[in-house]
Amino acid sequence: MGESTILIADNDIHARMQIINCLNKLVDDVEYIEALDCRTALNHVIRDKPDLILLDLELSLIDGIQLIRKIKRSPNEKIRNIPIFIFSAIKDKSIVKQVIFLGIEGYIVKPSSDDDIVSKIANVLNKDEIEIIIKKIIKPQLNKIFGGIIVDELISKATVLGMKGNSDNEKIKLIIESICSDQRCIGMLGTSGVIKQRNEWSHLLK
């Protein structure tokens, strides 16, 4: 997804920066448009027709759900087909079901870890989720522990085993178990350290 435009509609600067940092792990040559309210966001949607929208539902001037309706009911087909990803603190199940029914691509509840955001948005950007998880999450953490060629060996071995899984979730689980059960990993981290690392990676499983 190169030379793309992503609209981030959120009035929380920390949330916007977190999203941008996560997206930078997934995409190159991207232009970010930031909006602090739904009316400004709608104007950008009409004028710029972004490739992806990340939206907080709790914005002013126009309700977030109203904004989604306006986008999905637009007479312009390109606007109607813009993927929308919700990043909101709202946990009300009825609201979540409502926006899913409107045709959003995904829903992330604030606060969420960078790894969780990267994992969930990868599919929306047509990225290989397993490749992203290995390269952007697991490998950097292993480099901090080992460094050098050992990390490549661990990942190569784990990836071969992981591909035996029947689903992406099962493949990720097999990759994690392969790394955590490797004697080099156990020797470096100890049993308690391996358990801690396995628990840290468990959120990657759906």
N, CA, C and O of each residue as an XYZ file, in Angstrom:
824
protein
N       0.863     -1.177      0.000
C       0.000      0.000      0.000
C       0.895      1.221      0.000
O       1.171      1.781      1.061
N       1.354      1.646     -1.164
C       2.257      2.782     -1.250
C       1.543      4.026     -1.714
O       0.490      3.945     -2.347
N       2.113      5.193     -1.401
C       1.554      6.486     -1.798
C       0.069      6.555     -1.457
O      -0.749      6.921     -2.301
N      -0.273      6.210     -0.238
C      -1.656      6.169      0.202
C      -1.943      7.313      1.159
O      -1.030      7.953      1.681
N      -3.229      7.557      1.381
C      -3.671      8.584      2.313
C      -4.508      7.931      3.402
O      -5.452      7.194      3.118
N      -4.155      8.207      4.641
C      -4.889      7.647      5.776
C      -5.405      8.792      6.633
O      -4.644      9.664      7.051
N      -6.703      8.779      6.888
C      -7.338      9.799      7.719
C      -7.487      9.281      9.139
O      -8.059      8.214      9.364
N      -6.967     10.044     10.098
C      -7.081      9.696     11.510
C      -7.962     10.753     12.174
O      -7.558     11.905     12.326
N      -9.154     10.350     12.563
C     -10.103     11.276     13.183
C     -10.186     10.973     14.676
O     -10.890     10.056     15.099
N      -9.464     11.749     15.457
C      -9.397     11.538     16.906
C      -8.937     12.841     17.543
O      -7.966     13.439     17.080
N      -9.615     13.295     18.598
C      -9.228     14.552     19.231
C      -8.164     14.391     20.311
O      -7.775     15.359     20.964
N      -7.696     13.153     20.492
C      -6.642     12.863     21.476
C      -5.308     12.756     20.741
O      -5.097     11.822     19.968
N      -4.414     13.706     20.979
C      -3.131     13.724     20.265
C      -2.309     12.482     20.552
O      -1.599     11.996     19.672
N      -2.393     11.957     21.775
C      -1.619     10.755     22.118
C      -2.134      9.543     21.336
O      -1.353      8.700     20.893
N      -3.456      9.468     21.173
C      -4.030      8.371     20.390
C      -3.623      8.487     18.926
O      -3.297      7.488     18.284
N      -3.642      9.710     18.403
C      -3.257      9.899     17.002
C      -1.796      9.514     16.782
O      -1.466      8.875     15.783
N      -0.927      9.898     17.705
C       0.494      9.573     17.571
C       0.726      8.069     17.687
O       1.572      7.513     16.987
N      -0.023      7.414     18.567
C       0.121      5.957     18.694
C      -0.279      5.267     17.399
O       0.404      4.353     16.937
N      -1.391      5.709     16.814
C      -1.850      5.116     15.559
C      -0.822      5.323     14.450
O      -0.523      4.400     13.693
N      -0.283      6.542     14.358
C       0.711      6.838     13.326
C       1.952      5.975     13.514
O       2.489      5.440     12.544
N       2.410      5.839     14.759
C       3.586      4.996     15.030
C       3.335      3.552     14.631
O       4.230      2.887     14.108
N       2.131      3.066     14.871
C       1.791      1.687     14.508
C       1.698      1.532     12.994
O       2.196      0.557     12.432
N       1.057      2.498     12.337
C       0.913      2.420     10.889
C       2.257      2.510     10.177
O       2.444      1.924      9.111
N       3.193      3.249     10.774
C       4.523      3.366     10.174
C       5.247      2.023     10.127
O       6.190      1.849      9.356
N       4.803      1.075     10.953
C       5.382     -0.267     10.931
C       4.803     -1.104      9.792
O       5.342     -2.152      9.437
N       3.699     -0.622      9.230
C       2.983     -1.407      8.228
C       3.070     -0.845      6.816
O       3.016     -1.599      5.844
N       3.204      0.471      6.694
C       3.121      1.092      5.383
C       4.270      2.064      5.134
O       4.854      2.613      6.069
N       4.577      2.263      3.875
C       5.559      3.263      3.440
C       4.854      4.248      2.516
O       3.770      3.968      2.004
N       5.480      5.404      2.310
C       4.957      6.396      1.363
C       3.492      6.709      1.629
O       2.663      6.648      0.721
N       3.179      7.040      2.865
C       1.801      7.324      3.226
C       1.664      8.756      3.738
O       2.540      9.266      4.436
N       0.572      9.380      3.386
C       0.266     10.727      3.878
C      -0.823     10.618      4.942
O      -1.867     10.006      4.714
N      -0.572     11.217      6.101
C      -1.553     11.188      7.176
C      -2.329     12.497      7.200
O      -1.749     13.581      7.131
N      -3.641     12.381      7.298
C      -4.510     13.536      7.490
C      -5.133     13.397      8.868
O      -5.693     12.350      9.191
N      -5.043     14.437      9.680
C      -5.584     14.381     11.030
C      -6.781     15.307     11.165
O      -6.766     16.439     10.683
N      -7.821     14.808     11.827
C      -9.027     15.594     12.069
C      -9.406     15.474     13.538
O      -9.337     14.391     14.120
N      -9.805     16.589     14.131
C     -10.143     16.612     15.550
C     -11.639     16.494     15.799
O     -12.059     16.319     16.943
N     -12.445     16.585     14.754
C     -13.892     16.440     14.895
C     -14.444     15.780     13.634
O     -13.769     15.711     12.607
N     -15.679     15.297     13.729
C     -16.265     14.534     12.621
C     -16.591     15.397     11.406
O     -16.524     14.922     10.272
N     -16.942     16.660     11.634
C     -17.262     17.518     10.494
C     -16.030     17.748      9.634
O     -16.101     17.694      8.406
N     -14.889     18.006     10.290
C     -13.636     18.159      9.547
C     -13.273     16.851      8.853
O     -12.806     16.849      7.714
N     -13.492     15.739      9.555
C     -13.198     14.430      8.975
C     -14.039     14.196      7.719
O     -13.536     13.702      6.711
N     -15.317     14.553      7.789
C     -16.201     14.356      6.638
C     -15.743     15.197      5.452
O     -15.776     14.737      4.310
N     -15.318     16.421      5.719
C     -14.816     17.276      4.644
C     -13.593     16.654      3.968
O     -13.453     16.706      2.746
N     -12.711     16.065      4.779
C     -11.526     15.404      4.216
C     -11.930     14.172      3.401
O     -11.351     13.901      2.348
N     -12.916     13.436      3.889
C     -13.384     12.252      3.178
C     -13.891     12.635      1.786
O     -13.560     11.991      0.790
N     -14.701     13.694      1.738
C     -15.275     14.139      0.467
C     -14.196     14.671     -0.466
O     -14.202     14.378     -1.662
N     -13.263     15.461      0.087
C     -12.246     16.105     -0.753
C     -11.094     15.179     -1.108
O     -10.661     15.137     -2.260
N     -10.592     14.431     -0.117
C      -9.357     13.667     -0.315
C      -9.584     12.188     -0.627
O      -8.715     11.527     -1.195
N     -10.753     11.678     -0.254
C     -11.071     10.259     -0.482
C      -9.909      9.365     -0.030
O      -9.271      8.712     -0.855
N      -9.636      9.337      1.277
C      -8.508      8.560      1.798
C      -8.665      7.063      1.547
O      -9.763      6.577      1.275
N      -7.557      6.346      1.644
C      -7.569      4.897      1.436
C      -8.008      4.139      2.685
O      -8.403      2.976      2.607
N      -7.935      4.804      3.835
C      -8.308      4.171      5.103
C      -8.677      5.262      6.091
O      -8.060      6.327      6.112
N      -9.691      4.993      6.916
C     -10.102      5.921      7.964
C     -10.001      5.216      9.306
O     -10.524      4.115      9.481
N      -9.322      5.862     10.258
C      -9.308      5.389     11.640
C     -10.080      6.413     12.455
O      -9.707      7.585     12.509
N     -11.153      5.969     13.086
C     -12.128      6.885     13.666
C     -12.415      6.595     15.130
O     -12.674      5.457     15.521
N     -12.360      7.663     15.933
C     -12.843      7.596     17.314
C     -14.317      7.983     17.283
O     -14.672      8.989     16.669
N     -15.173      7.215     17.923
C     -16.606      7.498     17.886
C     -16.988      8.714     18.713
O     -18.024      9.333     18.472
N     -16.154      9.058     19.686
C     -16.493     10.146     20.614
C     -15.895     11.478     20.152
O     -15.008     12.034     20.799
N     -16.395     11.969     19.031
C     -15.940     13.247     18.501
C     -17.090     14.243     18.466
O     -18.257     13.860     18.553
N     -16.755     15.524     18.338
C     -17.765     16.576     18.403
C     -18.306     16.933     17.023
O     -17.816     16.456     15.999
N     -19.327     17.782     17.022
C     -19.997     18.369     15.856
C     -20.878     17.361     15.127
O     -22.052     17.640     14.885
N     -20.350     16.223     14.779
C     -21.160     15.155     14.193
C     -20.822     13.880     14.956
O     -19.650     13.588     15.197
N     -21.850     13.122     15.335
C     -21.630     11.865     16.031
C     -20.863     10.894     15.138
O     -21.068     10.859     13.925
N     -19.966     10.096     15.758
C     -19.158      9.154     14.983
C     -19.985      8.182     14.169
O     -19.640      7.860     13.031
N     -21.088      7.710     14.758
C     -21.950      6.772     14.045
C     -22.623      7.463     12.860
O     -22.783      6.864     11.796
N     -23.019      8.732     13.049
C     -23.599      9.492     11.938
C     -22.591      9.647     10.803
O     -22.945      9.568      9.627
N     -21.339      9.867     11.171
C     -20.294     10.007     10.154
C     -20.154      8.720      9.343
O     -20.032      8.760      8.119
N     -20.171      7.588     10.030
C     -20.076      6.305      9.321
C     -21.249      6.146      8.358
O     -21.072      5.716      7.219
N     -22.441      6.495      8.822
C     -23.630      6.389      7.957
C     -23.483      7.272      6.717
O     -23.795      6.848      5.604
N     -23.008      8.499      6.920
C     -22.848      9.417      5.794
C     -21.863      8.855      4.768
O     -22.069      8.979      3.561
N     -20.790      8.235      5.268
C     -19.786      7.668      4.375
C     -20.349      6.454      3.630
O     -20.202      6.340      2.413
N     -20.983      5.568      4.361
C     -21.478      4.327      3.761
C     -22.697      4.539      2.858
O     -23.031      3.679      2.044
N     -23.359      5.699      3.012
C     -24.524      5.995      2.165
C     -24.198      7.046      1.107
O     -25.099      7.573      0.453
N     -22.928      7.347      0.941
C     -22.523      8.352     -0.039
C     -22.890      7.898     -1.454
O     -22.797      6.710     -1.760
N     -23.304      8.822     -2.314
C     -23.578      8.467     -3.719
C     -22.302      8.141     -4.492
O     -22.349      7.577     -5.585
N     -21.149      8.510     -3.897
C     -19.860      8.241     -4.537
C     -19.378      6.851     -4.116
O     -19.147      6.600     -2.934
N     -19.229      5.965     -5.079
C     -18.860      4.577     -4.770
C     -17.509      4.481     -4.078
O     -17.336      3.675     -3.163
N     -16.550      5.296     -4.506
C     -15.220      5.248     -3.897
C     -15.289      5.605     -2.422
O     -14.623      4.981     -1.595
N     -16.094      6.609     -2.091
C     -16.242      7.006     -0.687
C     -16.930      5.897      0.099
O     -16.517      5.581      1.214
N     -17.968      5.307     -0.468
C     -18.694      4.230      0.226
C     -17.779      3.058      0.562
O     -17.981      2.375      1.567
N     -16.775      2.827     -0.279
C     -15.917      1.655     -0.119
C     -14.650      1.919      0.693
O     -13.798      1.039      0.817
N     -14.521      3.124      1.244
C     -13.345      3.405      2.075
C     -13.408      2.561      3.351
O     -14.404      2.629      4.071
N     -12.380      1.773      3.649
C     -12.382      0.983      4.886
C     -12.351      1.909      6.110
O     -11.604      2.886      6.144
N     -13.170      1.584      7.101
C     -13.221      2.359      8.343
C     -12.863      1.445      9.507
O     -13.433      0.367      9.671
N     -11.913      1.898     10.303
C     -11.478      1.149     11.476
C     -11.755      2.009     12.700
O     -11.316      3.158     12.757
N     -12.474      1.475     13.678
C     -12.814      2.225     14.891
C     -11.752      2.007     15.959
O     -11.335      0.880     16.227
N     -11.320      3.121     16.566
C     -10.360      3.085     17.677
C     -10.969      3.939     18.771
O     -10.790      5.156     18.782
N     -11.693      3.307     19.699
C     -12.518      4.060     20.641
C     -12.535      3.414     22.024
O     -12.320      2.210     22.167
N     -12.793      4.235     23.030
C     -12.903      3.740     24.408
C     -14.289      3.182     24.691
O     -14.507      2.595     25.751
N     -15.223      3.348     23.775
C     -16.584      2.857     23.967
C     -16.600      1.332     23.913
O     -16.141      0.727     22.944
N     -17.141      0.716     24.977
C     -17.176     -0.742     25.054
C     -18.598     -1.291     24.989
O     -18.795     -2.506     25.012
N     -19.589     -0.405     24.907
C     -20.986     -0.814     24.888
C     -21.237     -1.772     23.723
O     -21.038     -1.412     22.562
N     -21.671     -2.984     24.038
C     -21.839     -4.018     23.019
C     -22.861     -3.626     21.952
O     -22.704     -3.974     20.782
N     -23.897     -2.909     22.351
C     -24.917     -2.518     21.374
C     -24.358     -1.533     20.354
O     -24.718     -1.575     19.178
N     -23.470     -0.642     20.813
C     -22.853      0.325     19.897
C     -21.863     -0.385     18.983
O     -21.808     -0.113     17.784
N     -21.079     -1.299     19.557
C     -20.121     -2.060     18.755
C     -20.854     -2.837     17.659
O     -20.422     -2.837     16.506
N     -21.952     -3.492     18.009
C     -22.734     -4.248     17.026
C     -23.310     -3.312     15.962
O     -23.381     -3.657     14.782
N     -23.717     -2.127     16.404
C     -24.318     -1.169     15.479
C     -23.328     -0.735     14.397
O     -23.666     -0.697     13.214
N     -22.112     -0.410     14.811
C     -21.137      0.061     13.820
C     -20.627     -1.089     12.959
O     -20.305     -0.887     11.788
N     -20.551     -2.280     13.518
C     -20.168     -3.445     12.714
C     -21.222     -3.698     11.636
O     -20.899     -4.037     10.498
N     -22.491     -3.524     12.019
C     -23.595     -3.703     11.064
C     -23.512     -2.669      9.939
O     -23.931     -2.937      8.813
N     -22.970     -1.490     10.247
C     -22.841     -0.433      9.243
C     -21.727     -0.728      8.240
O     -21.644     -0.085      7.194
N     -20.874     -1.698      8.561
C     -19.876     -2.125      7.586
C     -18.448     -1.682      7.854
O     -17.663     -1.532      6.918
N     -18.095     -1.470      9.134
C     -16.708     -1.125      9.439
C     -15.824     -2.359      9.292
O     -16.304     -3.493      9.273
N     -14.509     -2.105      9.189
C     -13.559     -3.205      9.002
C     -13.120     -3.836     10.315
O     -12.790     -5.021     10.357
N     -13.116     -3.043     11.395
C     -12.660     -3.579     12.661
C     -12.860     -2.589     13.793
O     -13.118     -1.408     13.559
N     -12.741     -3.076     15.028
C     -12.988     -2.250     16.206
C     -11.908     -2.550     17.252
O     -11.761     -3.689     17.693
N     -11.166     -1.526     17.637
C     -10.158     -1.662     18.690
C     -10.576     -0.792     19.858
O     -10.859      0.395     19.691
N     -10.616     -1.387     21.048
C     -11.005     -0.651     22.248
C      -9.760     -0.008     22.876
O      -8.753     -0.677     23.111
N      -9.849      1.295     23.140
C      -8.765      1.993     23.835
C      -8.816      1.635     25.325
O      -9.899      1.394     25.858
N      -7.670      1.596     25.998
C      -6.324      1.633     25.397
C      -5.929      0.247     24.903
O      -6.378     -0.767     25.439
N      -5.089      0.214     23.883
C      -4.572     -1.042     23.350
C      -3.079     -0.905     23.133
O      -2.569      0.196     22.926
N      -2.386     -2.023     23.180
C      -0.940     -2.006     22.964
C      -0.636     -1.790     21.490
O      -1.478     -2.051     20.631
N       0.570     -1.314     21.200
C       0.994     -1.132     19.806
C       0.925     -2.449     19.041
O       0.483     -2.489     17.893
N       1.364     -3.521     19.686
C       1.380     -4.829     19.026
C      -0.035     -5.257     18.635
O      -0.241     -5.820     17.560
N      -0.998     -4.993     19.501
C      -2.377     -5.374     19.230
C      -2.933     -4.569     18.057
O      -3.636     -5.113     17.205
N      -2.617     -3.272     18.013
C      -3.090     -2.417     16.928
C      -2.490     -2.862     15.599
O      -3.197     -2.982     14.598
N      -1.175     -3.107     15.596
C      -0.495     -3.546     14.377
C      -1.095     -4.845     13.866
O      -1.352     -4.988     12.670
N      -1.316     -5.789     14.767
C      -1.847     -7.089     14.382
C      -3.225     -6.969     13.752
O      -3.510     -7.630     12.753
N      -4.090     -6.127     14.330
C      -5.472     -6.029     13.853
C      -5.595     -5.227     12.559
O      -6.440     -5.529     11.717
N      -4.756     -4.210     12.403
C      -4.867     -3.367     11.219
C      -4.177     -4.004     10.011
O      -4.472     -3.645      8.871
N      -3.267     -4.941     10.250
C      -2.510     -5.562      9.155
C      -3.430     -6.128      8.082
O      -3.167     -5.970      6.890
N      -4.511     -6.791      8.501
C      -5.427     -7.397      7.536
C      -6.139     -6.355      6.695
O      -6.371     -6.567      5.505
N      -6.493     -5.214      7.312
C      -7.198     -4.161      6.599
C      -6.313     -3.594      5.489
O      -6.805     -3.214      4.426
N      -5.015     -3.540      5.742
C      -4.070     -2.995      4.773
C      -3.573     -4.052      3.791
O      -2.618     -3.829      3.047
N      -4.247     -5.220      3.802
C      -3.877     -6.308      2.888
C      -2.440     -6.769      3.093
O      -1.751     -7.144      2.144
N      -2.010     -6.735      4.328
C      -0.677     -7.224      4.655
C      -0.788     -8.636      5.192
O      -1.800     -8.999      5.791
N       0.245     -9.434      4.983
C       0.282    -10.765      5.541
C       0.476    -10.651      7.048
O       1.537    -10.242      7.518
N      -0.555    -11.016      7.796
C      -0.541    -10.799      9.242
C       0.604    -11.538      9.926
O       1.251    -10.988     10.817
N       0.856    -12.778      9.516
C       1.903    -13.555     10.159
C       3.270    -12.932      9.891
O       4.111    -12.850     10.786
N       3.483    -12.496      8.651
C       4.751    -11.852      8.304
C       4.963    -10.579      9.122
O       6.066    -10.308      9.596
N       3.882     -9.798      9.280
C       3.966     -8.569     10.055
C       4.293     -8.878     11.508
O       5.153     -8.227     12.100
N       3.621     -9.855     12.084
C       3.837    -10.210     13.490
C       5.268    -10.652     13.718
O       5.884    -10.278     14.716
N       5.806    -11.451     12.794
C       7.181    -11.935     12.939
C       8.180    -10.795     12.812
O       9.058    -10.636     13.659
N       8.044     -9.998     11.747
C       9.041     -8.975     11.446
C       8.960     -7.760     12.356
O       9.981     -7.168     12.706
N       7.723     -7.384     12.743
C       7.535     -6.135     13.462
C       7.344     -6.299     14.969
O       7.488     -5.334     15.719
N       7.026     -7.494     15.411
C       6.761     -7.688     16.844
C       7.723     -8.705     17.466
O       8.464     -8.383     18.394
N       7.702     -9.932     16.943
C       8.501    -10.997     17.558
C      10.001    -10.787     17.347
O      10.772    -10.855     18.304
N      10.423    -10.533     16.104
C      11.854    -10.407     15.823
C      12.518     -9.271     16.592
O      13.583     -9.493     17.166
N      11.944     -8.048     16.637
C      12.587     -6.973     17.403
C      12.759     -7.318     18.878
O      13.756     -6.945     19.497
N      11.776     -8.039     19.443
C      11.889     -8.420     20.845
C      12.976     -9.474     21.049
O      13.699     -9.448     22.045
N      13.084    -10.406     20.091
C      14.147    -11.414     20.189
C      15.525    -10.780     20.013
O      16.492    -11.202     20.647
N      15.613     -9.767     19.151
C      16.897     -9.078     18.957
C      17.388     -8.439     20.257
O      18.591     -8.371     20.512
N      16.447     -7.976     21.071
C      16.822     -7.381     22.361
C      17.378     -8.445     23.313
O      18.216     -8.163     24.169
N      16.886     -9.673     23.139
C      17.327    -10.767     24.022
C      18.623    -11.391     23.534
O      19.553    -11.596     24.313
N      18.683    -11.696     22.233
C      19.824    -12.417     21.682
C      20.720    -11.549     20.807
O      21.904    -11.354     21.082
N      20.104    -11.034     19.737
C      20.902    -10.327     18.744
C      21.600    -11.322     17.818
O      21.793    -12.486     18.170
N      21.972    -10.848     16.638
C      22.767    -11.670     15.736
C      22.012    -12.789     15.062
O      20.786    -12.769     14.958
N      22.773    -13.765     14.606
C      22.257    -14.822     13.750
C      21.334    -15.782     14.478
O      20.515    -16.444     13.839
N      21.443    -15.877     15.796
C      20.599    -16.793     16.551
C      19.120    -16.479     16.334
O      18.293    -17.385     16.237
N      18.796    -15.189     16.260
C      17.399    -14.782     16.075
C      16.870    -15.295     14.750
O      15.754    -15.812     14.691
N      17.646    -15.162     13.690
C      17.209    -15.642     12.373
C      16.995    -17.149     12.391
O      16.061    -17.657     11.770
N      17.863    -17.862     13.104
C      17.725    -19.319     13.202
C      16.449    -19.693     13.951
O      15.723    -20.598     13.542
N      16.185    -18.995     15.043
C      14.988    -19.267     15.833
C      13.727    -19.020     15.010
O      12.800    -19.829     15.015
N      13.707    -17.901     14.309
C      12.527    -17.529     13.529
C      12.337    -18.460     12.342
O      11.208    -18.834     12.026
N      13.427    -18.839     11.681
C      13.346    -19.754     10.539
C      12.755    -21.091     10.966
O      11.860    -21.622     10.308
N      13.253    -21.625     12.057
C      12.764    -22.896     12.575
C      11.291    -22.781     12.983
O      10.484    -23.659     12.675
N      10.951    -21.696     13.676
C       9.584    -21.507     14.155
C       8.611    -21.316     13.007
O       7.480    -21.798     13.066
N       9.039    -20.617     11.964
C       8.160    -20.354     10.821
C       7.831    -21.640     10.076
O       6.690    -21.849      9.665
N       8.822    -22.495      9.901
C       8.595    -23.784      9.229
C       7.561    -24.594     10.005
O       6.650    -25.179      9.417
N       7.709    -24.623     11.337
C       6.759    -25.358     12.172
C       5.385    -24.699     12.134
O       4.359    -25.376     12.069
N       5.382    -23.364     12.176
C       4.121    -22.639     12.207
C       3.272    -22.848     10.981
O       2.044    -22.846     11.075
N       3.896    -23.029      9.824
C       3.147    -23.199      8.583
C       2.328    -24.485      8.556
O       1.517    -24.690      7.654
N       2.543    -25.353      9.552
C       1.764    -26.584      9.633
C       0.375    -26.331     10.217
O      -0.496    -27.200     10.175
N       0.182    -25.137     10.759
C      -1.115    -24.807     11.334
C      -2.193    -24.665     10.270
O      -1.899    -24.335      9.120
N      -3.436    -24.915     10.652
C      -4.555    -24.862      9.706
C      -5.165    -23.471      9.588
O      -5.936    -23.208      8.665
N      -4.829    -22.587     10.511
C      -5.353    -21.219     10.486
C      -4.234    -20.272     10.894
O      -3.223    -20.700     11.451
N      -4.416    -18.983     10.615
C      -3.409    -17.999     11.008
C      -3.189    -18.024     12.514
O      -2.057    -17.920     12.984
N      -4.272    -18.161     13.263
C      -4.161    -18.172     14.719
C      -3.349    -19.374     15.193
O      -2.516    -19.260     16.092
N      -3.604    -20.522     14.580
C      -2.872    -21.738     14.953
C      -1.407    -21.632     14.542
O      -0.525    -22.104     15.259
N      -1.146    -21.018     13.396
C       0.235    -20.830     12.941
C       1.006    -19.932     13.892
O       2.151    -20.226     14.235
N       0.380    -18.830     14.325
C       1.040    -17.921     15.266
C       1.315    -18.635     16.587
O       2.381    -18.468     17.180
N       0.351    -19.429     17.044
C       0.528    -20.179     18.298
C       1.705    -21.139     18.193
O       2.502    -21.247     19.124
N       1.821    -21.845     17.052
C       2.920    -22.798     16.860
C       4.271    -22.073     16.805
O       5.271    -22.576     17.316
N       4.292    -20.898     16.188
C       5.530    -20.110     16.114
C       5.975    -19.691     17.511
O       7.151    -19.804     17.856
N       5.039    -19.214     18.299
C       5.354    -18.787     19.671
C       5.862    -19.962     20.495
O       6.853    -19.843     21.216
N       5.175    -21.099     20.386
C       5.567    -22.274     21.173
C       6.938    -22.787     20.743
O       7.724    -23.227     21.582
N       7.232    -22.733     19.443
C       8.529    -23.184     18.950
C       9.663    -22.346     19.542
O      10.680    -22.882     19.983
N       9.477    -21.037     19.546
C      10.515    -20.144     20.080
C      10.674    -20.335     21.585
O      11.790    -20.428     22.096
N       9.539    -20.393     22.290
C       9.587    -20.474     23.746
C      10.093    -21.816     24.260
O      10.582    -21.907     25.386
N       9.977    -22.861     23.438
C      10.442    -24.183     23.871
C      11.889    -24.457     23.437
O      12.465    -25.479     23.810
N      12.470    -23.552     22.656
C      13.855    -23.716     22.216
C      14.799    -23.594     23.418
O      14.671    -22.683     24.236
N      15.739    -24.523     23.505
C      16.642    -24.559     24.662
C      17.480    -23.293     24.781
O      17.825    -22.885     25.890
N      17.810    -22.665     23.658
C      18.582    -21.421     23.711
C      17.776    -20.308     24.357
O      18.312    -19.479     25.092
N      16.489    -20.303     24.076
C      15.604    -19.302     24.663
C      15.430    -19.558     26.158
O      15.464    -18.632     26.968
N      15.243    -20.819     26.503
C      15.094    -21.186     27.914
C      16.377    -20.877     28.679
O      16.339    -20.384     29.806
N      17.516    -21.175     28.049
C      18.793    -20.921     28.700
C      19.053    -19.446     28.937
O      19.666    -19.072     29.936
N      18.591    -18.610     28.025
C      18.819    -17.181     28.151
C      17.837    -16.519     29.122
O      18.216    -15.656     29.914
N      16.579    -16.934     29.047
C      15.538    -16.275     29.845
C      15.205    -16.997     31.145
O      14.697    -16.389     32.087
N      15.492    -18.292     31.192
C      15.056    -19.068     32.345
C      13.587    -19.434     32.184
O      12.882    -18.864     31.351
N      13.132    -20.394     32.993
C      11.748    -20.866     32.879
C      10.743    -19.747     33.121
O       9.781    -19.600     32.367
N      10.962    -18.958     34.171
C      10.027    -17.874     34.491
C      10.032    -16.805     33.399
O       8.993    -16.225     33.084
N      11.224    -16.546     32.818
C      11.322    -15.555     31.748
C      10.591    -16.000     30.497
O       9.968    -15.189     29.812
N      10.668    -17.300     30.195
C       9.970    -17.846     29.019
C       8.459    -17.750     29.217
O       7.721    -17.396     28.297
N       8.015    -18.069     30.421
C       6.582    -17.979     30.714
C       6.096    -16.535     30.549
O       5.025    -16.287     29.996
N       6.902    -15.592     31.038
C       6.552    -14.171     30.914
C       6.484    -13.756     29.449
O       5.566    -13.049     29.035
N       7.478    -14.208     28.663
C       7.500    -13.854     27.238
C       6.327    -14.474     26.503
O       5.722    -13.829     25.647
N       5.999    -15.710     26.824
C       4.855    -16.375     26.196
C       3.561    -15.622     26.511
O       2.704    -15.454     25.644
N       3.431    -15.173     27.755
C       2.238    -14.421     28.149
C       2.166    -13.079     27.416
O       1.081    -12.625     27.056
N       3.325    -12.446     27.195
C       3.350    -11.169     26.485
C       2.897    -11.335     25.032
O       2.274    -10.440     24.460
N       3.214    -12.475     24.452
C       2.844    -12.727     23.060
C       1.438    -13.302     22.926
O       0.902    -13.365     21.820
N       0.828    -13.725     24.046
C      -0.474    -14.395     23.980
C      -1.551    -13.487     23.405
O      -2.538    -13.978     22.855
N      -1.378    -12.141     23.523
C      -2.408    -11.229     23.004
C      -2.456    -11.239     21.470
O      -3.399    -10.721     20.872
N      -1.437    -11.829     20.841
C      -1.432    -11.919     19.381
C      -2.421    -12.969     18.887
O      -2.793    -12.991     17.713
N      -2.836    -13.833     19.799
C      -3.791    -14.881     19.439
C      -5.198    -14.318     19.535
O      -5.521    -13.598     20.480
N      -6.028    -14.642     18.564
C      -7.397    -14.103     18.520
C      -8.344    -14.990     19.293
O      -9.538    -14.699     19.370
